[in-house]
Amino acid sequence: MNYTHYKQKILSALGREADFLYDTIDKYIEDAKKSNNNELVNLWNRIKQDRLKHINDLKEALEGEIHK
């Protein structure tokens, strides 16, 4: 595989993570809050933090590929 292919894969994964993080997960958190389900609120917030780390990892990987 060439570097362009790797960059496309990283960008694709970055897009999926960002979509989930910025569109979906906040809705889940709000639903859990409305249901007064603190356990689920905490779970979704932990997942959100994990996804933020994944996005940062993907950005670093992409930067590494760009600078090769």
ChimeraX commands (.cxc) that place a marker at each C-alpha (Angstrom):
marker #1 position 0.00,0.00,0.00 radius 0.5
marker #1 position 1.15,3.48,-0.69 radius 0.5
marker #1 position 1.17,6.40,1.73 radius 0.5
marker #1 position -1.84,8.00,0.06 radius 0.5
marker #1 position -3.89,4.90,0.83 radius 0.5
marker #1 position -2.86,5.06,4.51 radius 0.5
marker #1 position -3.78,8.74,4.65 radius 0.5
marker #1 position -7.22,7.97,3.20 radius 0.5
marker #1 position -7.78,5.22,5.76 radius 0.5
marker #1 position -6.77,7.53,8.62 radius 0.5
marker #1 position -9.00,10.33,7.31 radius 0.5
marker #1 position -11.91,7.93,6.98 radius 0.5
marker #1 position -11.49,6.69,10.57 radius 0.5
marker #1 position -11.09,10.26,11.78 radius 0.5
marker #1 position -14.36,11.23,10.10 radius 0.5
marker #1 position -16.25,8.31,11.65 radius 0.5
marker #1 position -14.91,9.11,15.12 radius 0.5
marker #1 position -15.73,12.80,14.74 radius 0.5
marker #1 position -19.27,12.07,13.52 radius 0.5
marker #1 position -19.96,9.88,16.52 radius 0.5
marker #1 position -18.29,12.27,18.93 radius 0.5
marker #1 position -19.86,15.50,17.73 radius 0.5
marker #1 position -23.26,14.30,16.49 radius 0.5
marker #1 position -24.32,11.18,18.33 radius 0.5
marker #1 position -22.78,10.88,21.76 radius 0.5
marker #1 position -24.10,14.20,23.09 radius 0.5
marker #1 position -27.62,13.04,22.24 radius 0.5
marker #1 position -27.02,9.86,24.23 radius 0.5
marker #1 position -25.72,11.88,27.17 radius 0.5
marker #1 position -28.74,14.19,27.06 radius 0.5
marker #1 position -31.15,11.23,26.92 radius 0.5
marker #1 position -29.46,9.67,29.93 radius 0.5
marker #1 position -29.66,12.98,31.81 radius 0.5
marker #1 position -33.36,13.33,30.99 radius 0.5
marker #1 position -33.89,9.83,32.38 radius 0.5
marker #1 position -31.92,10.73,35.52 radius 0.5
marker #1 position -29.62,7.82,34.79 radius 0.5
marker #1 position -26.29,8.99,36.19 radius 0.5
marker #1 position -24.66,5.65,35.53 radius 0.5
marker #1 position -25.30,5.99,31.80 radius 0.5
marker #1 position -24.30,9.66,31.83 radius 0.5
marker #1 position -20.97,8.65,33.35 radius 0.5
marker #1 position -20.55,5.79,30.88 radius 0.5
marker #1 position -21.21,8.01,27.84 radius 0.5
marker #1 position -18.88,10.68,29.20 radius 0.5
marker #1 position -16.10,8.09,29.61 radius 0.5
marker #1 position -16.70,6.88,26.07 radius 0.5
marker #1 position -16.61,10.49,24.88 radius 0.5
marker #1 position -13.21,10.99,26.53 radius 0.5
marker #1 position -11.94,7.76,24.94 radius 0.5
marker #1 position -13.13,8.92,21.52 radius 0.5
marker #1 position -11.40,12.27,21.99 radius 0.5
marker #1 position -8.18,10.37,22.63 radius 0.5
marker #1 position -8.78,8.26,19.51 radius 0.5
marker #1 position -9.25,11.41,17.44 radius 0.5
marker #1 position -6.00,12.86,18.79 radius 0.5
marker #1 position -4.19,9.58,18.06 radius 0.5
marker #1 position -5.53,9.58,14.50 radius 0.5
marker #1 position -4.52,13.20,13.98 radius 0.5
marker #1 position -1.00,12.40,15.17 radius 0.5
marker #1 position -0.86,9.38,12.83 radius 0.5
marker #1 position -2.01,11.52,9.92 radius 0.5
marker #1 position 0.61,14.16,10.70 radius 0.5
marker #1 position 3.22,11.43,10.78 radius 0.5
marker #1 position 2.15,10.18,7.36 radius 0.5
marker #1 position 2.14,13.70,5.91 radius 0.5
marker #1 position 5.69,14.38,7.08 radius 0.5
marker #1 position 7.15,11.15,5.67 radius 0.5
marker link #1:1,2 radius 0.2
marker link #1:2,3 radius 0.2
marker link #1:3,4 radius 0.2
marker link #1:4,5 radius 0.2
marker link #1:5,6 radius 0.2
marker link #1:6,7 radius 0.2
marker link #1:7,8 radius 0.2
marker link #1:8,9 radius 0.2
marker link #1:9,10 radius 0.2
marker link #1:10,11 radius 0.2
marker link #1:11,12 radius 0.2
marker link #1:12,13 radius 0.2
marker link #1:13,14 radius 0.2
marker link #1:14,15 radius 0.2
marker link #1:15,16 radius 0.2
marker link #1:16,17 radius 0.2
marker link #1:17,18 radius 0.2
marker link #1:18,19 radius 0.2
marker link #1:19,20 radius 0.2
marker link #1:20,21 radius 0.2
marker link #1:21,22 radius 0.2
marker link #1:22,23 radius 0.2
marker link #1:23,24 radius 0.2
marker link #1:24,25 radius 0.2
marker link #1:25,26 radius 0.2
marker link #1:26,27 radius 0.2
marker link #1:27,28 radius 0.2
marker link #1:28,29 radius 0.2
marker link #1:29,30 radius 0.2
marker link #1:30,31 radius 0.2
marker link #1:31,32 radius 0.2
marker link #1:32,33 radius 0.2
marker link #1:33,34 radius 0.2
marker link #1:34,35 radius 0.2
marker link #1:35,36 radius 0.2
marker link #1:36,37 radius 0.2
marker link #1:37,38 radius 0.2
marker link #1:38,39 radius 0.2
marker link #1:39,40 radius 0.2
marker link #1:40,41 radius 0.2
marker link #1:41,42 radius 0.2
marker link #1:42,43 radius 0.2
marker link #1:43,44 radius 0.2
marker link #1:44,45 radius 0.2
marker link #1:45,46 radius 0.2
marker link #1:46,47 radius 0.2
marker link #1:47,48 radius 0.2
marker link #1:48,49 radius 0.2
marker link #1:49,50 radius 0.2
marker link #1:50,51 radius 0.2
marker link #1:51,52 radius 0.2
marker link #1:52,53 radius 0.2
marker link #1:53,54 radius 0.2
marker link #1:54,55 radius 0.2
marker link #1:55,56 radius 0.2
marker link #1:56,57 radius 0.2
marker link #1:57,58 radius 0.2
marker link #1:58,59 radius 0.2
marker link #1:59,60 radius 0.2
marker link #1:60,61 radius 0.2
marker link #1:61,62 radius 0.2
marker link #1:62,63 radius 0.2
marker link #1:63,64 radius 0.2
marker link #1:64,65 radius 0.2
marker link #1:65,66 radius 0.2
marker link #1:66,67 radius 0.2
marker link #1:67,68 radius 0.2
view
